[in-house]
Amino acid sequence: MTGPQDGDSPERGREGGSAYPRIPGPRQAADDLAPSAAPRLGPARDPAPRTEPDPDPDVNPDVNRDPDSDVKPDVNPDRYAAPAEEPEIPTESKGPTENEGPTENEIPAEKLTHKVLTSLLGAWALAACSAEETALVEEHLTECAPCAEEALRLRDAVGLLHTDRSLDLDPLLRSRVLESCLGRRPARIPVPGWAAPYDAETARLDALLRDFGDAEWHAPVRLRWFEEERPVSRRTTVAGVIGHLMTVDGLVVGSLGLEDPLGSDAPDDPTDRTEIFWRTATSPPTRAVHEPWREQSHTLIRTVSFAGRGVAELSVSYGDFFALPLRDALLERSFESWVHGADIADAVSYPYEPPSGAHLHRMVDLAARVLPSALATRRRNGLAGPARDLVAAGAPGRSLRLEVEGAGGGSWYIALDSPAALGSPERSVGQIALDAVEFCQLVAGHVSPEEAAAGQEGDREAIRDVLFAAASMSRL
């Protein structure tokens, strides 16, 4: 562009050339930056030699131009435009600078105060801290004695959480609590000792049932027992089992003059009573049976506690099976409550411990006393060998020693030829040894006679007859 501008004085350039100053183009953006901050794509190159004189910084091309001037604008304005900015190439990170914050996974030590580190002790004890947090916490524990003591206590507490023990309560817990309470303040009306096993087993079963939802009450349960020479089973539900226990407990309820759950015309046979309940109850039985069963068991305990000593010998009929005095009948009901409680627990995959040793011993003793009568019944039905040496009632007769081991165990001599005979070590013809729980499983029909005895010695026929007689005492 040439020619003078209005109002301006002619002036020569510094390096010669036109008499009028040349209008400079805009400066490049990189000229305003420090050399170190200018973006580069590669090695620095020497700029091309400049052919134009340096622009006068005092001249503003847009201020002094006359709008009426004949000077025409440059037809190629792009030749003075700034070059396009080159894209930045990210460089390798050298880590945070003084003004930058920490990286994502870095924990600044100055931010973890004593209060923050103390709050991390629980997570540290559970091994839930990150590697950085763990290192900072452990470094702090070497400097802070109170936190170190707290960390040890938390680690010990975590050790208590990692246990394979059963979540079920100790069967002896209730007895110990009651014994301690009664030792300080005896009960005005104590529960008879012979009724304590029934009280304990119904309480344990009630504790198992209280947390059941509708699904558990309808869980399938297979009841097993032994008939003649073979095992049999019957399928029902958890609610059906509780209904079965309630109706058979009704035999004891009726003998005390209380209201029978099936009415006054109900039969005495336990199997018939159960079948009547299952036919007439809501189909299938629901959790509504729980409260009537529990209330009936409470009523039984209260009644025998207030009745006095004479009630223990009251006879309870089991139909064609046998009759037992009330003290033994209630012990038999405690045995059934334990066995069926274990059946229910198996159905819902929950642990269920055997009774306490003292109560288990009473149950084993009852079975041993009933064995001679069960053997005589099988002999009358042609299912056992003939009697070899009949003696007068109360006289020592041919016997088999029953050795029951473990908690609740003991030693008994079983009369073989007559239920009225007296078992005697002098006339023992053999011996069998079983664990206490295994013997009770045999009596309940849950173990076959062939698999029950851990040790056998002596008369094989007598041993077989006694084992099958024990299994025959089971029923629905």
C-alpha positions as CSV (number, residue, x, y, z in Angstrom):
1,M,0.0,0.0,0.0
2,T,1.6,3.4,-1.0
3,G,0.7,7.1,-0.8
4,P,0.7,9.6,1.9
5,Q,-2.0,9.6,4.6
6,D,-3.9,12.7,5.5
7,G,-2.6,14.6,8.4
8,D,0.7,12.6,8.6
9,S,4.1,13.9,7.9
10,P,6.3,11.9,5.5
11,E,8.8,9.8,7.3
12,R,11.5,7.5,6.1
13,G,12.0,4.0,7.3
14,R,14.9,3.1,9.5
15,E,16.5,0.9,6.8
16,G,15.7,2.9,3.8
17,G,12.9,2.1,1.3
18,S,9.8,4.1,0.8
19,A,9.5,7.7,2.1
20,Y,6.3,6.8,3.8
21,P,6.0,4.3,6.6
22,R,4.9,0.8,5.8
23,I,1.7,-0.4,7.6
24,P,2.8,-3.5,9.6
25,G,0.8,-6.7,9.7
26,P,-0.4,-8.1,13.0
27,R,2.2,-9.8,15.2
28,Q,2.2,-13.6,15.6
29,A,0.7,-14.9,18.9
30,A,3.9,-16.7,19.8
31,D,5.8,-13.4,19.9
32,D,4.0,-12.4,23.1
33,L,5.0,-15.6,24.9
34,A,8.2,-16.5,26.6
35,P,10.4,-18.7,24.5
36,S,10.1,-21.6,26.8
37,A,6.3,-21.5,26.7
38,A,5.9,-21.4,23.0
39,P,4.5,-24.7,21.6
40,R,6.8,-26.8,19.4
41,L,6.2,-29.7,17.2
42,G,9.8,-30.7,16.8
43,P,13.3,-29.4,17.0
44,A,13.6,-25.6,16.9
45,R,14.4,-24.2,13.5
46,D,15.9,-20.8,12.7
47,P,13.3,-18.4,11.4
48,A,13.7,-17.2,7.8
49,P,15.5,-13.9,7.3
50,R,13.3,-11.0,7.5
51,T,13.1,-8.8,4.3
52,E,10.8,-6.3,5.8
53,P,11.8,-3.5,8.1
54,D,10.7,-3.8,11.7
55,P,7.4,-2.1,12.1
56,D,7.2,1.1,14.0
57,P,5.5,0.3,17.3
58,D,4.1,3.8,17.6
59,V,2.1,3.6,14.4
60,N,-1.5,2.3,14.6
61,P,-2.9,1.4,11.2
62,D,-6.5,1.7,12.2
63,V,-6.4,5.1,13.9
64,N,-4.9,7.5,11.4
65,R,-6.4,6.1,8.1
66,D,-8.8,8.6,6.4
67,P,-12.0,6.9,5.5
68,D,-12.4,9.2,2.4
69,S,-8.9,8.5,1.2
70,D,-8.5,7.2,-2.4
71,V,-6.2,4.6,-1.1
72,K,-7.8,1.2,-1.7
73,P,-7.5,-1.7,0.7
74,D,-5.2,-4.4,0.0
75,V,-6.8,-7.0,-2.3
76,N,-4.9,-9.8,-0.6
77,P,-5.4,-9.3,3.1
78,D,-4.4,-12.9,3.9
79,R,-0.8,-12.2,3.3
80,Y,-0.6,-10.2,6.6
81,A,-2.7,-12.7,8.6
82,A,-1.2,-14.5,11.5
83,P,-0.2,-18.1,10.8
84,A,-2.6,-20.8,12.2
85,E,-1.9,-22.0,15.7
86,E,-0.2,-25.3,15.8
87,P,-1.8,-28.0,18.0
88,E,-0.2,-28.6,21.4
89,I,1.5,-32.0,21.9
90,P,1.0,-33.1,25.5
91,T,4.3,-33.7,27.2
92,E,5.1,-36.4,29.8
93,S,3.8,-35.6,33.3
94,K,6.6,-35.1,35.7
95,G,4.3,-35.3,38.8
96,P,2.4,-32.6,40.6
97,T,4.0,-29.2,40.9
98,E,3.8,-26.9,43.8
99,N,0.4,-25.5,42.7
100,E,-1.1,-28.8,41.7
101,G,-3.1,-31.1,43.9
102,P,-2.3,-34.8,44.6
103,T,-3.1,-37.4,42.1
104,E,-6.2,-39.6,42.3
105,N,-4.6,-42.5,44.2
106,E,-2.2,-40.5,46.4
107,I,-3.2,-39.6,49.9
108,P,-1.4,-36.6,51.3
109,A,-0.1,-37.4,54.7
110,E,-0.7,-33.9,56.0
111,K,-4.5,-34.4,55.5
112,L,-4.7,-37.5,57.7
113,T,-4.9,-36.0,61.1
114,H,-5.0,-37.9,64.3
115,K,-8.8,-37.9,64.3
116,V,-8.9,-39.3,60.7
117,L,-6.4,-42.0,61.5
118,T,-8.3,-43.0,64.6
119,S,-11.5,-43.4,62.6
120,L,-9.6,-45.8,60.2
121,L,-8.7,-48.2,63.0
122,G,-11.9,-50.2,62.6
123,A,-11.4,-50.6,58.9
124,W,-7.7,-51.4,59.5
125,A,-8.6,-54.2,61.9
126,L,-11.0,-55.7,59.3
127,A,-8.2,-55.4,56.6
128,A,-10.5,-53.1,54.6
129,C,-8.1,-50.2,54.2
130,S,-6.2,-49.5,51.0
131,A,-2.5,-50.0,50.8
132,E,-1.7,-46.3,51.3
133,E,-4.2,-46.1,54.3
134,T,-2.7,-49.2,55.9
135,A,0.8,-47.8,55.7
136,L,-0.2,-44.5,57.2
137,V,-2.2,-46.2,60.0
138,E,0.6,-48.6,60.9
139,E,3.1,-45.7,60.9
140,H,0.8,-43.8,63.2
141,L,0.5,-46.8,65.6
142,T,4.2,-46.8,66.2
143,E,3.9,-43.2,67.5
144,C,0.6,-43.2,69.4
145,A,0.2,-45.6,72.3
146,P,-3.6,-45.1,72.9
147,C,-4.3,-45.9,69.2
148,A,-2.0,-48.9,69.4
149,E,-4.0,-50.3,72.4
150,E,-7.3,-49.6,70.6
151,A,-6.0,-51.3,67.5
152,L,-5.1,-54.5,69.5
153,R,-8.6,-54.6,71.1
154,L,-10.2,-54.2,67.7
155,R,-8.1,-57.0,66.2
156,D,-9.1,-59.3,69.1
157,A,-12.7,-58.5,68.5
158,V,-12.4,-59.3,64.8
159,G,-11.0,-62.7,65.8
160,L,-14.2,-63.4,67.7
161,L,-16.2,-62.8,64.5
162,H,-14.4,-65.6,62.6
163,T,-15.8,-68.6,64.3
164,D,-17.4,-71.9,63.1
165,R,-19.3,-72.5,66.2
166,S,-23.1,-73.1,66.0
167,L,-25.3,-70.0,66.4
168,D,-27.7,-72.1,68.5
169,L,-27.6,-71.5,72.2
170,D,-25.9,-73.9,74.5
171,P,-28.6,-76.4,75.7
172,L,-27.3,-76.0,79.3
173,L,-27.7,-72.2,79.2
174,R,-31.3,-72.2,80.3
175,S,-30.6,-74.8,83.1
176,R,-27.7,-72.8,84.4
177,V,-29.6,-69.5,84.4
178,L,-32.6,-71.1,86.2
179,E,-30.3,-72.9,88.7
180,S,-28.6,-69.6,89.5
181,C,-31.9,-67.8,89.9
182,L,-33.4,-70.5,92.0
183,G,-30.3,-70.7,94.1
184,R,-30.7,-67.1,95.1
185,R,-34.5,-67.1,95.4
186,P,-36.2,-70.6,95.4
187,A,-39.4,-70.9,93.4
188,R,-42.6,-70.9,95.5
189,I,-44.0,-73.7,93.3
190,P,-41.0,-75.5,91.7
191,V,-41.1,-77.6,88.6
192,P,-40.7,-81.3,89.5
193,G,-37.4,-82.8,88.4
194,W,-39.1,-85.4,86.3
195,A,-40.9,-82.7,84.3
196,A,-37.7,-80.6,83.7
197,P,-36.7,-82.4,80.5
198,Y,-40.1,-81.7,78.9
199,D,-39.9,-78.1,80.0
200,A,-36.4,-77.7,78.6
201,E,-37.1,-79.5,75.2
202,T,-40.4,-77.7,74.5
203,A,-38.6,-74.4,75.3
204,R,-35.8,-75.2,72.9
205,L,-38.2,-76.1,70.1
206,D,-40.2,-73.0,70.7
207,A,-37.1,-70.9,70.4
208,L,-36.3,-72.6,67.0
209,L,-39.9,-71.9,65.7
210,R,-40.2,-68.3,66.8
211,D,-38.0,-66.9,63.9
212,F,-39.7,-69.0,61.2
213,G,-41.4,-67.3,58.3
214,D,-44.2,-68.7,56.2
215,A,-41.8,-70.5,53.9
216,E,-40.2,-72.4,56.8
217,W,-43.5,-73.4,58.2
218,H,-44.3,-75.1,54.9
219,A,-40.9,-76.7,54.5
220,P,-41.1,-80.4,53.9
221,V,-40.2,-82.7,56.8
222,R,-39.8,-86.5,56.5
223,L,-40.8,-88.4,59.6
224,R,-39.1,-91.8,60.0
225,W,-39.7,-94.8,62.2
226,F,-39.4,-98.6,62.2
227,E,-42.2,-101.1,61.7
228,E,-41.5,-104.8,62.2
229,E,-38.4,-105.5,60.1
230,R,-38.2,-102.4,57.9
231,P,-37.9,-98.6,58.1
232,V,-40.9,-96.5,56.9
233,S,-41.4,-92.7,56.5
234,R,-44.1,-90.1,56.1
235,R,-43.8,-86.7,54.5
236,T,-45.4,-83.6,56.1
237,T,-44.5,-80.0,56.9
238,V,-43.0,-78.2,59.9
239,A,-46.6,-77.1,60.8
240,G,-47.7,-80.7,60.4
241,V,-45.0,-81.9,62.8
242,I,-46.0,-79.4,65.5
243,G,-49.6,-80.5,65.1
244,H,-48.5,-84.1,65.5
245,L,-46.7,-83.2,68.8
246,M,-49.7,-81.3,70.1
247,T,-52.2,-84.1,69.5
248,V,-50.0,-86.8,71.1
249,D,-49.2,-84.5,74.0
250,G,-53.0,-84.4,74.3
251,L,-52.8,-87.9,75.8
252,V,-51.0,-86.5,78.8
253,V,-53.3,-83.5,78.9
254,G,-56.4,-85.7,79.0
255,S,-55.0,-87.9,81.8
256,L,-54.7,-84.7,84.0
257,G,-58.4,-83.8,83.3
258,L,-57.5,-80.9,81.0
259,E,-59.2,-80.2,77.6
260,D,-58.0,-82.6,74.9
261,P,-57.1,-80.7,71.7
262,L,-59.0,-83.3,69.7
263,G,-62.0,-83.5,72.0
264,S,-63.2,-86.0,74.6
265,D,-64.0,-88.7,72.1
266,A,-60.5,-88.8,70.5
267,P,-58.8,-92.2,70.4
268,D,-55.7,-93.1,72.6
269,D,-53.6,-94.5,69.7
270,P,-51.0,-91.8,68.8
271,T,-51.0,-92.7,65.1
272,D,-54.8,-92.4,64.9
273,R,-54.8,-89.1,66.7
274,T,-52.2,-87.7,64.3
275,E,-54.2,-88.9,61.2
276,I,-57.3,-87.2,62.6
277,F,-55.5,-83.9,63.1
278,W,-54.0,-84.0,59.6
279,R,-57.4,-84.7,58.0
280,T,-59.4,-82.1,59.9
281,A,-56.8,-79.3,60.2
282,T,-56.4,-76.5,57.7
283,S,-54.9,-78.0,54.7
284,P,-51.9,-77.7,54.9
285,P,-51.4,-76.8,58.5
286,T,-50.0,-73.3,59.0
287,R,-48.1,-71.4,61.6
288,A,-51.4,-70.9,63.5
289,V,-50.7,-74.3,65.3
290,H,-47.6,-72.8,67.0
291,E,-49.4,-70.8,69.8
292,P,-51.9,-73.6,70.8
293,W,-49.0,-76.1,71.0
294,R,-46.9,-73.8,73.2
295,E,-49.8,-72.8,75.4
296,Q,-50.7,-76.5,75.9
297,S,-47.1,-77.3,77.0
298,H,-47.1,-74.4,79.4
299,T,-50.4,-75.6,80.9
300,L,-48.9,-79.1,81.3
301,I,-45.9,-77.8,83.3
302,R,-48.1,-75.5,85.5
303,T,-50.5,-78.3,86.2
304,V,-48.0,-80.9,87.3
305,S,-46.1,-78.3,89.3
306,F,-49.2,-77.4,91.3
307,A,-50.6,-81.0,91.5
308,G,-48.0,-82.3,94.0
309,R,-46.1,-85.6,94.2
310,G,-49.0,-88.0,93.8
311,V,-49.6,-87.0,90.2
312,A,-46.3,-88.6,89.0
313,E,-47.8,-92.1,89.2
314,L,-51.0,-91.3,87.3
315,S,-51.3,-93.7,84.3
316,V,-51.3,-92.5,80.7
317,S,-52.6,-94.9,78.1
318,Y,-51.1,-95.1,74.6
319,G,-53.8,-97.4,73.3
320,D,-52.6,-100.8,72.2
321,F,-49.0,-99.8,72.6
322,F,-48.5,-99.5,76.3
323,A,-49.3,-97.4,79.3
324,L,-46.8,-95.3,81.3
325,P,-46.9,-93.5,84.6
326,L,-47.2,-89.7,84.1
327,R,-43.6,-89.1,85.1
328,D,-42.4,-91.5,82.3
329,A,-45.0,-90.3,79.8
330,L,-43.8,-86.7,80.2
331,L,-40.2,-87.9,79.7
332,E,-41.3,-89.8,76.6
333,R,-42.9,-86.6,75.3
334,S,-39.6,-84.7,75.9
335,F,-37.8,-87.4,73.9
336,E,-40.3,-86.9,71.0
337,S,-39.9,-83.1,71.2
338,W,-36.2,-83.4,70.8
339,V,-36.3,-85.9,68.0
340,H,-38.9,-84.0,66.0
341,G,-37.2,-80.7,66.8
342,A,-34.0,-82.2,65.1
343,D,-36.2,-83.3,62.2
344,I,-37.4,-79.7,61.7
345,A,-33.9,-78.2,62.1
346,D,-32.6,-80.6,59.4
347,A,-35.4,-79.5,57.1
348,V,-34.4,-75.9,57.4
349,S,-30.7,-76.6,57.6
350,Y,-30.2,-75.3,61.2
351,P,-28.0,-76.9,63.9
352,Y,-29.8,-78.5,66.8
353,E,-27.9,-79.9,69.7
354,P,-28.8,-83.0,71.8
355,P,-30.3,-82.5,75.3
356,S,-28.1,-81.9,78.3
357,G,-26.3,-85.0,79.7
358,A,-28.7,-85.3,82.7
359,H,-31.8,-85.1,80.6
360,L,-30.3,-87.5,78.0
361,H,-29.5,-90.0,80.7
362,R,-33.2,-90.0,81.8
363,M,-34.3,-90.7,78.2
364,V,-31.9,-93.5,77.8
365,D,-32.9,-95.0,81.1
366,L,-36.6,-95.0,80.1
367,A,-35.8,-96.8,76.8
368,A,-33.7,-99.4,78.7
369,R,-36.6,-100.0,81.1
370,V,-39.1,-100.4,78.3
371,L,-36.9,-102.7,76.2
372,P,-37.9,-106.0,77.9
373,S,-41.6,-105.3,77.2
374,A,-40.9,-104.3,73.6
375,L,-38.9,-107.6,73.2
376,A,-41.8,-109.6,74.6
377,T,-44.2,-108.0,72.2
378,R,-42.0,-108.9,69.2
379,R,-41.8,-112.4,70.5
380,R,-45.6,-112.7,70.7
381,N,-45.8,-111.5,67.1
382,G,-43.2,-114.1,66.0
383,L,-40.5,-111.5,65.2
384,A,-38.0,-112.6,67.9
385,G,-36.5,-115.9,69.1
386,P,-38.3,-117.9,71.7
387,A,-37.7,-117.5,75.4
388,R,-35.0,-119.9,76.6
389,D,-35.2,-119.7,80.4
390,L,-38.4,-118.4,82.0
391,V,-38.0,-117.4,85.7
392,A,-40.4,-116.1,88.3
393,A,-41.1,-112.4,88.4
394,G,-38.4,-110.5,90.1
395,A,-35.9,-113.3,89.8
396,P,-32.6,-112.8,87.9
397,G,-32.9,-114.0,84.3
398,R,-30.8,-114.3,81.2
399,S,-29.6,-110.8,80.3
400,L,-27.7,-108.7,77.8
401,R,-25.5,-105.8,78.9
402,L,-26.3,-102.5,77.3
403,E,-23.3,-100.1,77.5
404,V,-24.2,-96.5,76.4
405,E,-21.3,-94.2,76.1
406,G,-20.9,-90.4,76.1
407,A,-22.9,-87.7,77.9
408,G,-26.0,-89.2,79.4
409,G,-24.7,-92.8,79.1
410,G,-24.5,-95.6,81.6
411,S,-24.8,-99.4,81.9
412,W,-28.0,-101.5,82.0
413,Y,-28.8,-105.2,82.0
414,I,-31.8,-106.1,79.7
415,A,-33.9,-109.1,80.7
416,L,-34.2,-111.3,77.6
417,D,-36.9,-113.9,78.4
418,S,-39.5,-112.1,80.5
419,P,-40.2,-108.5,81.1
420,A,-40.9,-109.3,84.8
421,A,-37.4,-110.9,85.2
422,L,-34.6,-109.0,86.8
423,G,-31.5,-108.2,84.6
424,S,-28.4,-109.6,86.2
425,P,-24.7,-109.3,85.5
426,E,-24.2,-112.9,86.7
427,R,-26.5,-114.2,83.9
428,S,-25.3,-111.9,81.1
429,V,-24.9,-113.7,77.7
430,G,-23.6,-110.8,75.7
431,Q,-22.9,-107.1,75.4
432,I,-23.5,-104.2,73.0
433,A,-22.0,-100.8,73.2
434,L,-23.4,-97.6,71.6
435,D,-23.1,-93.9,71.9
436,A,-25.9,-92.2,73.8
437,V,-27.2,-90.1,70.9
438,E,-26.9,-93.1,68.5
439,F,-28.9,-95.3,70.9
440,C,-31.7,-92.6,71.0
441,Q,-31.6,-92.4,67.2
442,L,-32.1,-96.2,67.1
443,V,-35.0,-95.9,69.5
444,A,-36.5,-93.1,67.3
445,G,-36.2,-95.3,64.2
446,H,-33.7,-93.0,62.5
447,V,-30.9,-95.6,62.5
448,S,-31.3,-99.2,61.3
449,P,-30.5,-102.0,63.9
450,E,-27.8,-103.4,61.6
451,E,-25.8,-100.1,61.7
452,A,-26.5,-99.1,65.3
453,A,-24.1,-101.1,67.5
454,A,-20.5,-99.9,67.7
455,G,-19.4,-103.0,69.6
456,Q,-21.0,-106.5,69.9
457,E,-19.9,-109.5,71.9
458,G,-21.6,-112.7,72.9
459,D,-24.9,-114.3,71.9
460,R,-25.7,-113.0,68.4
461,E,-29.4,-113.9,68.5
462,A,-29.9,-112.0,71.8
463,I,-28.0,-109.0,70.4
464,R,-30.1,-108.9,67.3
465,D,-33.4,-109.3,69.2
466,V,-32.5,-106.4,71.5
467,L,-31.5,-104.1,68.7
468,F,-34.7,-104.7,66.7
469,A,-36.8,-104.4,69.9
470,A,-35.2,-101.0,70.5
471,A,-36.1,-99.9,66.9
472,S,-39.6,-101.2,67.2
473,M,-40.3,-98.7,70.0
474,S,-40.4,-96.0,67.4
475,R,-43.7,-94.9,65.8
476,L,-45.2,-92.0,63.9
